Amino acid sequence: MKDNQMTITTEEGKQVVCKILFTYVSEEFGKKYVVFQPEGEKEASAAIYVEHGDGSGDLQAVETDEEWEMLENLFDDYFSSESGCDGQCGNCDGCDSEECECQ
């Protein structure tokens, strides 16, 4: 990973450049996570990042519903701060949903 980008290889062998939205170290789960968005896509995803001693690393699938819930909450917080939404409209929880009138 470098310059807020990484390249992943799909199961079909296609290389996809992804923007790294943020990384997170969870003390609760004892893991590092990376949240990323493939170029040209609107959807984002997350993976466990396992770093090797030489500075390289591997991605592994997020394993549990509890981890996904934690990451979804972080993701919502990230996009709330990016959109400038503060949740003050009373129609949302600080997200960029269609109900949000803060934007």
Chimera marker file (.cmm) of the C-alpha trace (Angstrom):
<marker_set name="trace">
<marker id="1" x="0.000" y="0.000" z="0.000" r="1" g="1" b="0" radius="0.5"/>
<marker id="2" x="1.284" y="3.429" z="-0.855" r="1" g="1" b="0" radius="0.5"/>
<marker id="3" x="0.010" y="6.907" z="-1.594" r="1" g="1" b="0" radius="0.5"/>
<marker id="4" x="-3.463" y="6.004" z="-0.321" r="1" g="1" b="0" radius="0.5"/>
<marker id="5" x="-3.817" y="3.433" z="-3.080" r="1" g="1" b="0" radius="0.5"/>
<marker id="6" x="-3.433" y="-0.293" z="-3.303" r="1" g="1" b="0" radius="0.5"/>
<marker id="7" x="-3.859" y="-2.862" z="-6.028" r="1" g="1" b="0" radius="0.5"/>
<marker id="8" x="-5.833" y="-6.006" z="-5.351" r="1" g="1" b="0" radius="0.5"/>
<marker id="9" x="-6.126" y="-9.090" z="-7.509" r="1" g="1" b="0" radius="0.5"/>
<marker id="10" x="-9.632" y="-10.511" z="-7.905" r="1" g="1" b="0" radius="0.5"/>
<marker id="11" x="-10.448" y="-14.211" z="-7.910" r="1" g="1" b="0" radius="0.5"/>
<marker id="12" x="-10.528" y="-13.961" z="-11.726" r="1" g="1" b="0" radius="0.5"/>
<marker id="13" x="-6.942" y="-12.649" z="-11.745" r="1" g="1" b="0" radius="0.5"/>
<marker id="14" x="-7.867" y="-9.064" z="-12.661" r="1" g="1" b="0" radius="0.5"/>
<marker id="15" x="-5.872" y="-6.307" z="-10.957" r="1" g="1" b="0" radius="0.5"/>
<marker id="16" x="-7.960" y="-3.484" z="-9.525" r="1" g="1" b="0" radius="0.5"/>
<marker id="17" x="-6.600" y="-0.186" z="-8.215" r="1" g="1" b="0" radius="0.5"/>
<marker id="18" x="-8.365" y="0.916" z="-5.028" r="1" g="1" b="0" radius="0.5"/>
<marker id="19" x="-8.382" y="4.132" z="-3.055" r="1" g="1" b="0" radius="0.5"/>
<marker id="20" x="-7.677" y="3.546" z="0.627" r="1" g="1" b="0" radius="0.5"/>
<marker id="21" x="-10.364" y="5.462" z="2.504" r="1" g="1" b="0" radius="0.5"/>
<marker id="22" x="-8.947" y="4.775" z="5.946" r="1" g="1" b="0" radius="0.5"/>
<marker id="23" x="-7.219" y="2.196" z="8.093" r="1" g="1" b="0" radius="0.5"/>
<marker id="24" x="-8.116" y="1.163" z="11.607" r="1" g="1" b="0" radius="0.5"/>
<marker id="25" x="-6.435" y="-0.847" z="14.344" r="1" g="1" b="0" radius="0.5"/>
<marker id="26" x="-8.908" y="-2.601" z="16.622" r="1" g="1" b="0" radius="0.5"/>
<marker id="27" x="-7.704" y="-3.379" z="20.112" r="1" g="1" b="0" radius="0.5"/>
<marker id="28" x="-10.910" y="-5.348" z="20.669" r="1" g="1" b="0" radius="0.5"/>
<marker id="29" x="-10.195" y="-7.773" z="17.820" r="1" g="1" b="0" radius="0.5"/>
<marker id="30" x="-6.404" y="-7.377" z="17.770" r="1" g="1" b="0" radius="0.5"/>
<marker id="31" x="-6.382" y="-6.738" z="14.022" r="1" g="1" b="0" radius="0.5"/>
<marker id="32" x="-5.624" y="-4.035" z="11.469" r="1" g="1" b="0" radius="0.5"/>
<marker id="33" x="-8.293" y="-3.200" z="8.898" r="1" g="1" b="0" radius="0.5"/>
<marker id="34" x="-8.273" y="-1.310" z="5.635" r="1" g="1" b="0" radius="0.5"/>
<marker id="35" x="-11.410" y="0.223" z="4.127" r="1" g="1" b="0" radius="0.5"/>
<marker id="36" x="-11.100" y="0.805" z="0.403" r="1" g="1" b="0" radius="0.5"/>
<marker id="37" x="-13.007" y="1.728" z="-2.734" r="1" g="1" b="0" radius="0.5"/>
<marker id="38" x="-12.164" y="0.319" z="-6.170" r="1" g="1" b="0" radius="0.5"/>
<marker id="39" x="-11.616" y="3.033" z="-8.793" r="1" g="1" b="0" radius="0.5"/>
<marker id="40" x="-14.819" y="3.847" z="-10.644" r="1" g="1" b="0" radius="0.5"/>
<marker id="41" x="-17.032" y="2.120" z="-8.059" r="1" g="1" b="0" radius="0.5"/>
<marker id="42" x="-19.473" y="3.664" z="-5.611" r="1" g="1" b="0" radius="0.5"/>
<marker id="43" x="-19.324" y="0.756" z="-3.169" r="1" g="1" b="0" radius="0.5"/>
<marker id="44" x="-16.549" y="0.397" z="-0.639" r="1" g="1" b="0" radius="0.5"/>
<marker id="45" x="-15.302" y="-2.700" z="1.123" r="1" g="1" b="0" radius="0.5"/>
<marker id="46" x="-13.028" y="-3.686" z="3.968" r="1" g="1" b="0" radius="0.5"/>
<marker id="47" x="-10.473" y="-6.357" z="4.737" r="1" g="1" b="0" radius="0.5"/>
<marker id="48" x="-8.123" y="-7.422" z="7.477" r="1" g="1" b="0" radius="0.5"/>
<marker id="49" x="-4.577" y="-6.246" z="6.745" r="1" g="1" b="0" radius="0.5"/>
<marker id="50" x="-1.779" y="-8.578" z="7.810" r="1" g="1" b="0" radius="0.5"/>
<marker id="51" x="1.585" y="-6.829" z="7.593" r="1" g="1" b="0" radius="0.5"/>
<marker id="52" x="4.805" y="-8.748" z="6.990" r="1" g="1" b="0" radius="0.5"/>
<marker id="53" x="8.198" y="-7.801" z="8.401" r="1" g="1" b="0" radius="0.5"/>
<marker id="54" x="9.398" y="-6.483" z="5.040" r="1" g="1" b="0" radius="0.5"/>
<marker id="55" x="6.665" y="-3.825" z="4.810" r="1" g="1" b="0" radius="0.5"/>
<marker id="56" x="4.454" y="-5.800" z="2.438" r="1" g="1" b="0" radius="0.5"/>
<marker id="57" x="1.132" y="-7.249" z="3.474" r="1" g="1" b="0" radius="0.5"/>
<marker id="58" x="-1.822" y="-9.447" z="2.645" r="1" g="1" b="0" radius="0.5"/>
<marker id="59" x="-5.557" y="-8.885" z="2.817" r="1" g="1" b="0" radius="0.5"/>
<marker id="60" x="-7.833" y="-11.397" z="4.479" r="1" g="1" b="0" radius="0.5"/>
<marker id="61" x="-11.613" y="-11.553" z="4.580" r="1" g="1" b="0" radius="0.5"/>
<marker id="62" x="-13.398" y="-9.984" z="7.536" r="1" g="1" b="0" radius="0.5"/>
<marker id="63" x="-14.493" y="-12.976" z="9.558" r="1" g="1" b="0" radius="0.5"/>
<marker id="64" x="-17.346" y="-12.115" z="11.895" r="1" g="1" b="0" radius="0.5"/>
<marker id="65" x="-20.588" y="-10.142" z="12.014" r="1" g="1" b="0" radius="0.5"/>
<marker id="66" x="-19.203" y="-8.241" z="15.006" r="1" g="1" b="0" radius="0.5"/>
<marker id="67" x="-16.218" y="-7.064" z="12.954" r="1" g="1" b="0" radius="0.5"/>
<marker id="68" x="-18.497" y="-6.001" z="10.081" r="1" g="1" b="0" radius="0.5"/>
<marker id="69" x="-20.720" y="-4.077" z="12.494" r="1" g="1" b="0" radius="0.5"/>
<marker id="70" x="-17.694" y="-2.244" z="13.917" r="1" g="1" b="0" radius="0.5"/>
<marker id="71" x="-16.454" y="-1.428" z="10.399" r="1" g="1" b="0" radius="0.5"/>
<marker id="72" x="-19.880" y="-0.261" z="9.236" r="1" g="1" b="0" radius="0.5"/>
<marker id="73" x="-20.047" y="2.144" z="12.191" r="1" g="1" b="0" radius="0.5"/>
<marker id="74" x="-16.574" y="3.471" z="11.355" r="1" g="1" b="0" radius="0.5"/>
<marker id="75" x="-17.570" y="3.738" z="7.694" r="1" g="1" b="0" radius="0.5"/>
<marker id="76" x="-20.701" y="5.734" z="8.585" r="1" g="1" b="0" radius="0.5"/>
<marker id="77" x="-18.618" y="8.062" z="10.777" r="1" g="1" b="0" radius="0.5"/>
<marker id="78" x="-16.078" y="8.497" z="7.962" r="1" g="1" b="0" radius="0.5"/>
<marker id="79" x="-18.678" y="9.458" z="5.371" r="1" g="1" b="0" radius="0.5"/>
<marker id="80" x="-20.511" y="11.717" z="7.819" r="1" g="1" b="0" radius="0.5"/>
<marker id="81" x="-17.331" y="13.699" z="8.371" r="1" g="1" b="0" radius="0.5"/>
<marker id="82" x="-16.541" y="13.709" z="4.640" r="1" g="1" b="0" radius="0.5"/>
<marker id="83" x="-20.015" y="14.961" z="3.682" r="1" g="1" b="0" radius="0.5"/>
<marker id="84" x="-20.043" y="17.654" z="6.349" r="1" g="1" b="0" radius="0.5"/>
<marker id="85" x="-23.257" y="16.256" z="7.793" r="1" g="1" b="0" radius="0.5"/>
<marker id="86" x="-23.580" y="16.789" z="11.513" r="1" g="1" b="0" radius="0.5"/>
<marker id="87" x="-26.916" y="15.030" z="11.986" r="1" g="1" b="0" radius="0.5"/>
<marker id="88" x="-28.575" y="18.252" z="13.092" r="1" g="1" b="0" radius="0.5"/>
<marker id="89" x="-31.460" y="17.987" z="10.617" r="1" g="1" b="0" radius="0.5"/>
<marker id="90" x="-33.102" y="15.400" z="12.863" r="1" g="1" b="0" radius="0.5"/>
<marker id="91" x="-33.792" y="13.114" z="9.914" r="1" g="1" b="0" radius="0.5"/>
<marker id="92" x="-30.589" y="11.116" z="10.033" r="1" g="1" b="0" radius="0.5"/>
<marker id="93" x="-27.817" y="9.942" z="12.332" r="1" g="1" b="0" radius="0.5"/>
<marker id="94" x="-25.123" y="12.017" z="10.676" r="1" g="1" b="0" radius="0.5"/>
<marker id="95" x="-25.052" y="10.090" z="7.428" r="1" g="1" b="0" radius="0.5"/>
<marker id="96" x="-25.367" y="10.929" z="3.771" r="1" g="1" b="0" radius="0.5"/>
<marker id="97" x="-28.696" y="9.155" z="3.382" r="1" g="1" b="0" radius="0.5"/>
<marker id="98" x="-31.537" y="10.442" z="1.230" r="1" g="1" b="0" radius="0.5"/>
<marker id="99" x="-33.337" y="11.563" z="4.411" r="1" g="1" b="0" radius="0.5"/>
<marker id="100" x="-30.490" y="13.894" z="5.332" r="1" g="1" b="0" radius="0.5"/>
<marker id="101" x="-31.272" y="17.591" z="4.980" r="1" g="1" b="0" radius="0.5"/>
<marker id="102" x="-27.943" y="18.805" z="6.397" r="1" g="1" b="0" radius="0.5"/>
<marker id="103" x="-26.212" y="18.861" z="3.065" r="1" g="1" b="0" radius="0.5"/>
<link id1="1" id2="2" r="1" g="1" b="0" radius="0.2"/>
<link id1="2" id2="3" r="1" g="1" b="0" radius="0.2"/>
<link id1="3" id2="4" r="1" g="1" b="0" radius="0.2"/>
<link id1="4" id2="5" r="1" g="1" b="0" radius="0.2"/>
<link id1="5" id2="6" r="1" g="1" b="0" radius="0.2"/>
<link id1="6" id2="7" r="1" g="1" b="0" radius="0.2"/>
<link id1="7" id2="8" r="1" g="1" b="0" radius="0.2"/>
<link id1="8" id2="9" r="1" g="1" b="0" radius="0.2"/>
<link id1="9" id2="10" r="1" g="1" b="0" radius="0.2"/>
<link id1="10" id2="11" r="1" g="1" b="0" radius="0.2"/>
<link id1="11" id2="12" r="1" g="1" b="0" radius="0.2"/>
<link id1="12" id2="13" r="1" g="1" b="0" radius="0.2"/>
<link id1="13" id2="14" r="1" g="1" b="0" radius="0.2"/>
<link id1="14" id2="15" r="1" g="1" b="0" radius="0.2"/>
<link id1="15" id2="16" r="1" g="1" b="0" radius="0.2"/>
<link id1="16" id2="17" r="1" g="1" b="0" radius="0.2"/>
<link id1="17" id2="18" r="1" g="1" b="0" radius="0.2"/>
<link id1="18" id2="19" r="1" g="1" b="0" radius="0.2"/>
<link id1="19" id2="20" r="1" g="1" b="0" radius="0.2"/>
<link id1="20" id2="21" r="1" g="1" b="0" radius="0.2"/>
<link id1="21" id2="22" r="1" g="1" b="0" radius="0.2"/>
<link id1="22" id2="23" r="1" g="1" b="0" radius="0.2"/>
<link id1="23" id2="24" r="1" g="1" b="0" radius="0.2"/>
<link id1="24" id2="25" r="1" g="1" b="0" radius="0.2"/>
<link id1="25" id2="26" r="1" g="1" b="0" radius="0.2"/>
<link id1="26" id2="27" r="1" g="1" b="0" radius="0.2"/>
<link id1="27" id2="28" r="1" g="1" b="0" radius="0.2"/>
<link id1="28" id2="29" r="1" g="1" b="0" radius="0.2"/>
<link id1="29" id2="30" r="1" g="1" b="0" radius="0.2"/>
<link id1="30" id2="31" r="1" g="1" b="0" radius="0.2"/>
<link id1="31" id2="32" r="1" g="1" b="0" radius="0.2"/>
<link id1="32" id2="33" r="1" g="1" b="0" radius="0.2"/>
<link id1="33" id2="34" r="1" g="1" b="0" radius="0.2"/>
<link id1="34" id2="35" r="1" g="1" b="0" radius="0.2"/>
<link id1="35" id2="36" r="1" g="1" b="0" radius="0.2"/>
<link id1="36" id2="37" r="1" g="1" b="0" radius="0.2"/>
<link id1="37" id2="38" r="1" g="1" b="0" radius="0.2"/>
<link id1="38" id2="39" r="1" g="1" b="0" radius="0.2"/>
<link id1="39" id2="40" r="1" g="1" b="0" radius="0.2"/>
<link id1="40" id2="41" r="1" g="1" b="0" radius="0.2"/>
<link id1="41" id2="42" r="1" g="1" b="0" radius="0.2"/>
<link id1="42" id2="43" r="1" g="1" b="0" radius="0.2"/>
<link id1="43" id2="44" r="1" g="1" b="0" radius="0.2"/>
<link id1="44" id2="45" r="1" g="1" b="0" radius="0.2"/>
<link id1="45" id2="46" r="1" g="1" b="0" radius="0.2"/>
<link id1="46" id2="47" r="1" g="1" b="0" radius="0.2"/>
<link id1="47" id2="48" r="1" g="1" b="0" radius="0.2"/>
<link id1="48" id2="49" r="1" g="1" b="0" radius="0.2"/>
<link id1="49" id2="50" r="1" g="1" b="0" radius="0.2"/>
<link id1="50" id2="51" r="1" g="1" b="0" radius="0.2"/>
<link id1="51" id2="52" r="1" g="1" b="0" radius="0.2"/>
<link id1="52" id2="53" r="1" g="1" b="0" radius="0.2"/>
<link id1="53" id2="54" r="1" g="1" b="0" radius="0.2"/>
<link id1="54" id2="55" r="1" g="1" b="0" radius="0.2"/>
<link id1="55" id2="56" r="1" g="1" b="0" radius="0.2"/>
<link id1="56" id2="57" r="1" g="1" b="0" radius="0.2"/>
<link id1="57" id2="58" r="1" g="1" b="0" radius="0.2"/>
<link id1="58" id2="59" r="1" g="1" b="0" radius="0.2"/>
<link id1="59" id2="60" r="1" g="1" b="0" radius="0.2"/>
<link id1="60" id2="61" r="1" g="1" b="0" radius="0.2"/>
<link id1="61" id2="62" r="1" g="1" b="0" radius="0.2"/>
<link id1="62" id2="63" r="1" g="1" b="0" radius="0.2"/>
<link id1="63" id2="64" r="1" g="1" b="0" radius="0.2"/>
<link id1="64" id2="65" r="1" g="1" b="0" radius="0.2"/>
<link id1="65" id2="66" r="1" g="1" b="0" radius="0.2"/>
<link id1="66" id2="67" r="1" g="1" b="0" radius="0.2"/>
<link id1="67" id2="68" r="1" g="1" b="0" radius="0.2"/>
<link id1="68" id2="69" r="1" g="1" b="0" radius="0.2"/>
<link id1="69" id2="70" r="1" g="1" b="0" radius="0.2"/>
<link id1="70" id2="71" r="1" g="1" b="0" radius="0.2"/>
<link id1="71" id2="72" r="1" g="1" b="0" radius="0.2"/>
<link id1="72" id2="73" r="1" g="1" b="0" radius="0.2"/>
<link id1="73" id2="74" r="1" g="1" b="0" radius="0.2"/>
<link id1="74" id2="75" r="1" g="1" b="0" radius="0.2"/>
<link id1="75" id2="76" r="1" g="1" b="0" radius="0.2"/>
<link id1="76" id2="77" r="1" g="1" b="0" radius="0.2"/>
<link id1="77" id2="78" r="1" g="1" b="0" radius="0.2"/>
<link id1="78" id2="79" r="1" g="1" b="0" radius="0.2"/>
<link id1="79" id2="80" r="1" g="1" b="0" radius="0.2"/>
<link id1="80" id2="81" r="1" g="1" b="0" radius="0.2"/>
<link id1="81" id2="82" r="1" g="1" b="0" radius="0.2"/>
<link id1="82" id2="83" r="1" g="1" b="0" radius="0.2"/>
<link id1="83" id2="84" r="1" g="1" b="0" radius="0.2"/>
<link id1="84" id2="85" r="1" g="1" b="0" radius="0.2"/>
<link id1="85" id2="86" r="1" g="1" b="0" radius="0.2"/>
<link id1="86" id2="87" r="1" g="1" b="0" radius="0.2"/>
<link id1="87" id2="88" r="1" g="1" b="0" radius="0.2"/>
<link id1="88" id2="89" r="1" g="1" b="0" radius="0.2"/>
<link id1="89" id2="90" r="1" g="1" b="0" radius="0.2"/>
<link id1="90" id2="91" r="1" g="1" b="0" radius="0.2"/>
<link id1="91" id2="92" r="1" g="1" b="0" radius="0.2"/>
<link id1="92" id2="93" r="1" g="1" b="0" radius="0.2"/>
<link id1="93" id2="94" r="1" g="1" b="0" radius="0.2"/>
<link id1="94" id2="95" r="1" g="1" b="0" radius="0.2"/>
<link id1="95" id2="96" r="1" g="1" b="0" radius="0.2"/>
<link id1="96" id2="97" r="1" g="1" b="0" radius="0.2"/>
<link id1="97" id2="98" r="1" g="1" b="0" radius="0.2"/>
<link id1="98" id2="99" r="1" g="1" b="0" radius="0.2"/>
<link id1="99" id2="100" r="1" g="1" b="0" radius="0.2"/>
<link id1="100" id2="101" r="1" g="1" b="0" radius="0.2"/>
<link id1="101" id2="102" r="1" g="1" b="0" radius="0.2"/>
<link id1="102" id2="103" r="1" g="1" b="0" radius="0.2"/>
</marker_set>
